[in-house]
Every structure is written in C-alpha cells, then in structure tokens.
Amino acid sequence: MKVRAKSCCVAAKVAVIACIALGSGASGAQELEVMHWLTSGGESASLSVVRQAFRDQGGVWRDAPVPGGSAARAAAVNRILGGNPPPVFLFSLGAQLRELSSHGLVVPAPGAGDEWDRVLPPLLARSARHQGRYMAAPLNIHGENWMFYNTALLQQAGLEVPRTWDAFIAVAAKLKSMGKTPIALGGQPWQERLLFNAVLLGVGGRDFYRRVYEALEPDALSSPTMLSVFRTFAMLRPFVDEGSPGRRWNQATAMLMRGDAAFQFMGDWAKGDIKAGGLEPGVQIGCALAPAPDPAYIMVVDAFAFTQPRDAGTAEAQKRFVSVMMDPVVQAGLNQAKGSIPVRTDISDDGFDTCAKQAMALIRDPETNLASTGMGLSGGMAGAVDDAISHFWNDPRLTPEQGQELLRKSILAFR
C-alpha cells in the first residue's frame, strides 16, 4: 500500500512521526554534524524537512553547509584525509564515493536493510551498493534531462512546445528573430554536458545512450549517429546569450522565471528554486522531458555518506538520521520542496507537481532509467567527458567531426 502524503500536511505528519518513533527528548543526545551543499532556496527548504524531523525525534543537529556541490565534496574529502571526518556528509552517488568506500573511508549506511532492496529502483540500489552493502543513504532522485520553458513567452510568440530537436531549432530561431534569448545556459562544463546529453538522448535514443556511457562502445563513439549528435549540438550555440560563460545554474533559472529566456535544459532541482520564487512548475514554468524518441530518465542521486563514528552516541545519531531521512512522509516532504522525487517507489504522487508525477511514473519502469555520467562513469572519465564537451561548445572553430573525436578519445583513454 502506497503512502499518501499531501504537501499541505507534510509538516504535521512529520511531527506525528517524531512522537511515534522515539518519544524521548533531546537530553543527553549526541550532536551530529551534517555537511552538505543544500543552500539555495529549494535545497534549503528540503533539508529543513529532514532537520526538523531529526530534531523532533530527539536529535541534535549541527549544520555544516558548504555552498556548491563540487566545493562541498572536496571539503568532505579533505576533512576525511586530514583526520577530521564529518560524521555525515552529502555526496553524489557514483565512482568517487565508491572509491572512498573501497579504501574504508566511509562506513555502510547504518540501518540499511532488506526493505531498501524492495523499495529502491533497481538502478539506484545497484549504484548505492559496494561489496554487497549500501555505502550511503540516498536522499532523493533527480532527473538531468528536463526541458523547462516560460509558458507566457511561448504563448506570446504563438509557439508550441517542441517535441523533436528539429522542431526545437525552428522554435529557437523564431524566438531569436523576435529578440528573445532562446536558451538560458550557465556556461560551466557540467551544465554544457547536461545540454549535450539531452541532445545525445534525443538523437540516438536510450539504447544509444547506454552504448556510449555504459558499454563504452568504440563503434558507438565513432558512429554516424554520434556525428549527428554533435551537428545538432553545434546548431544550438547561436541560441545562447553572451552572458552565459561562468553563469550558475540558478542564475539561468532566474532568467527563465523573469522571462529573459524561453528554455532551460536543467535537472529538476531547478523546480525547488522555481517554487521558492512563487511560481508553479507545470504552470508558469512548463516542464517536459527533453525531446527524445523513447521515454528515458537520466538519474542523478544525492546521498548521505557516513564515516566511522567516534563513540556510541555518534553511532546512534547516525542511525537515527538514516531512519528519519528514509521515512516515507519525510521523503515526500523533502522532495516536494526540492523538486526531486522520492527514492522510495512505494510513495504516492499525491501532493507532487505535474512534472514530478511524470518522473515518478517513469522511475518505476527500470527500462527507462539511465545513469548520469557522474553516477555511471569513473571520476577521471566523467571529468574528461565534461572537458571534451565544453571544449567543443566553447570553440566554434571546431567541426562536429573534431568534437566527435575529442569525445571518443576522452572515453577510450579511461576504458
């Protein structure tokens, strides 16, 4: 039976859980430092759901925010290597976390059990395990391949939401001729890679995506299909404004919300900021999966990892943290705030926006689930992929053939 959790009563239900689960006060509880990068509007609101539930269950939370995912991950690793490990820290599920686990620098998620195998999507469960044990507790599931659009801007221009990349290019050209910026893009390698992978999925389909990023097939990298991907990607350059380089993702989202740009290709974490800005995803800011021939969801998972507890009190606090975070009602509340979807497939979509409802349906079909490059590739390979894509995007002198060769060499060098 699925848990029903409407957004209007999440806070009340969290309080009820607090009374049921432990019932004891905070007296004598061990303080738990939680290191994370959840500092933007929607991110902060989502973490507040977990923090309040943890405190209501008797936990003592010490916040340790580090703005920016890359900076926060680096800070956590530096503290671990420096002998002052944070007991709980947010990380991206993927190769770098597996490396920490393989060196014994993180411990298995306390309290993880058979229930996780039953309720987590299979791709997530496989990615979260190392040597048969869960190396982290997944916080949420994001999708990378979303296309957000300003509905009023499209309506004013008399344009329909494009369903193919050919249609998108035609719509973008019309918008540009009207003096509008078609694509709000933050000129950072990871954001450029999101746009590229949306094109790759749209041109080649999900089986081609798997051939490139899971099987690492040389034939796929050298194929005419990959050349078509780069040709389409290159055609998008004129539709980005000159202020793109160095722009943060949430600044690009703000452009979309103000009507300064028509589209943004971004993960669904953008919905948290859209909601925090007083707009409704699926209404003022429309959402659709980026054009593709078959349904697919490029999955990104944030997860909390744990280091060896220094005493019994810390161990108990870590276990309590996991129990709170994986609770179905807390999962519903934090993900409604953040724009993501729950890691549990047994949660009802009641109270979620129309975009999330679509994502929750997709994630229940394992065939549609794809791993992001950060989740599926080694750290070195993922970085090389970002570098190759960014190099091509930022140098218009490069031909699609040269871009294809850059990516081929980058992947095969680490194969």
C-alpha positions, 0 to 999 in steps of 0.5 A, spaced: 500 500 500 502 506 497 503 512 502 499 518 501 502 524 503 499 531 501 504 537 501 499 541 505 500 536 511 507 534 510 509 538 516 504 535 521 505 528 519 512 529 520 511 531 527 506 525 528 512 521 526 517 524 531 512 522 537 511 515 534 518 513 533 522 515 539 518 519 544 524 521 548 527 528 548 533 531 546 537 530 553 543 527 553 543 526 545 549 526 541 550 532 536 551 530 529 554 534 524 551 534 517 555 537 511 552 538 505 551 543 499 543 544 500 543 552 500 539 555 495 532 556 496 529 549 494 535 545 497 534 549 503 527 548 504 528 540 503 533 539 508 529 543 513 524 537 512 529 532 514 532 537 520 526 538 523 524 531 523 531 529 526 530 534 531 523 532 533 525 525 534 530 527 539 536 529 535 541 534 535 543 537 529 549 541 527 549 544 520 555 544 516 553 547 509 558 548 504 555 552 498 556 548 491 556 541 490 563 540 487 566 545 493 562 541 498 565 534 496 572 536 496 571 539 503 568 532 505 574 529 502 579 533 505 576 533 512 576 525 511 584 525 509 586 530 514 583 526 520 577 530 521 571 526 518 564 529 518 560 524 521 555 525 515 556 528 509 552 529 502 555 526 496 553 524 489 552 517 488 557 514 483 565 512 482 568 517 487 564 515 493 565 508 491 572 509 491 572 512 498 568 506 500 573 501 497 579 504 501 574 504 508 573 511 508 566 511 509 562 506 513 555 502 510 549 506 511 547 504 518 540 501 518 540 499 511 536 493 510 532 488 506 526 493 505 531 498 501 532 492 496 524 492 495 523 499 495 529 502 491 529 502 483 533 497 481 538 502 478 539 506 484 540 500 489 545 497 484 549 504 484 548 505 492 551 498 493 559 496 494 561 489 496 554 487 497 552 493 502 549 500 501 555 505 502 550 511 503 543 513 504 540 516 498 536 522 499 532 523 493 532 522 485 533 527 480 532 527 473 538 531 468 534 531 462 528 536 463 526 541 458 523 547 462 520 553 458 516 560 460 509 558 458 507 566 457 513 567 452 511 561 448 504 563 448 506 570 446 510 568 440 504 563 438 509 557 439 508 550 441 512 546 445 517 542 441 517 535 441 523 533 436 530 537 436 528 539 429 522 542 431 526 545 437 531 549 432 525 552 428 522 554 435 529 557 437 530 561 431 523 564 431 524 566 438 531 569 436 528 573 430 523 576 435 529 578 440 528 573 445 534 569 448 532 562 446 536 558 451 538 560 458 545 556 459 550 557 465 556 556 461 560 551 466 562 544 463 557 540 467 551 544 465 554 544 457 554 536 458 547 536 461 545 540 454 549 535 450 546 529 453 539 531 452 541 532 445 545 525 445 538 522 448 534 525 443 538 523 437 540 516 438 535 514 443 536 510 450 539 504 447 544 509 444 545 512 450 547 506 454 552 504 448 556 510 449 556 511 457 555 504 459 558 499 454 563 504 452 562 502 445 568 504 440 563 503 434 558 507 438 563 513 439 565 513 432 558 512 429 554 516 424 549 517 429 554 520 434 556 525 428 549 527 428 549 528 435 554 533 435 551 537 428 545 538 432 549 540 438 553 545 434 546 548 431 544 550 438 550 555 440 547 561 436 541 560 441 545 562 447 546 569 450 553 572 451 552 572 458 552 565 459 560 563 460 561 562 468 553 563 469 550 558 475 545 554 474 540 558 478 542 564 475 539 561 468 533 559 472 532 566 474 532 568 467 527 563 465 522 565 471 523 573 469 522 571 462 529 573 459 529 566 456 524 561 453 528 554 455 532 551 460 535 544 459 536 543 467 535 537 472 529 538 476 532 541 482 531 547 478 523 546 480 525 547 488 528 554 486 522 555 481 517 554 487 521 558 492 520 564 487 512 563 487 511 560 481 508 553 479 512 548 475 507 545 470 504 552 470 508 558 469 514 554 468 512 548 463 516 542 464 517 536 459 522 531 458 527 533 453 525 531 446 527 524 445 524 518 441 523 513 447 521 515 454 528 515 458 530 518 465 537 520 466 538 519 474 542 523 478 542 521 486 544 525 492 546 521 498 548 521 505 555 518 506 557 516 513 564 515 516 566 511 522 563 514 528 567 516 534 563 513 540 556 510 541 552 516 541 555 518 534 553 511 532 546 512 534 545 519 531 547 516 525 542 511 525 537 515 527 538 520 521 538 514 516 531 512 519 528 519 519 531 521 512 528 514 509 521 515 512 516 515 507 512 522 509 519 525 510 521 523 503 515 526 500 516 532 504 523 533 502 522 532 495 516 536 494 520 542 496 526 540 492 523 538 486 526 531 486 522 525 487 522 520 492 527 514 492 522 510 495 517 507 489 512 505 494 510 513 495 504 516 492 504 522 487 499 525 491 501 532 493 507 532 487 507 537 481 505 535 474 512 534 472 514 530 478 508 525 477 511 524 470 518 522 473 515 518 478 511 514 473 517 513 469 522 511 475 518 505 476 519 502 469 527 500 470 527 500 462 527 507 462 532 509 467 539 511 465 545 513 469 548 520 469 555 520 467 557 522 474 553 516 477 555 511 471 562 513 469 569 513 473 571 520 476 577 521 471 572 519 465 566 523 467 571 529 468 574 528 461 567 527 458 565 534 461 572 537 458 571 534 451 564 537 451 565 544 453 571 544 449 567 543 443 561 548 445 566 553 447 570 553 440 566 554 434 572 553 430 571 546 431 567 541 426 562 536 429 567 531 426 573 534 431 568 534 437 566 527 435 573 525 436 575 529 442 569 525 445 571 518 443 578 519 445 576 522 452 572 515 453 577 510 450 583 513 454 579 511 461 576 504 458 
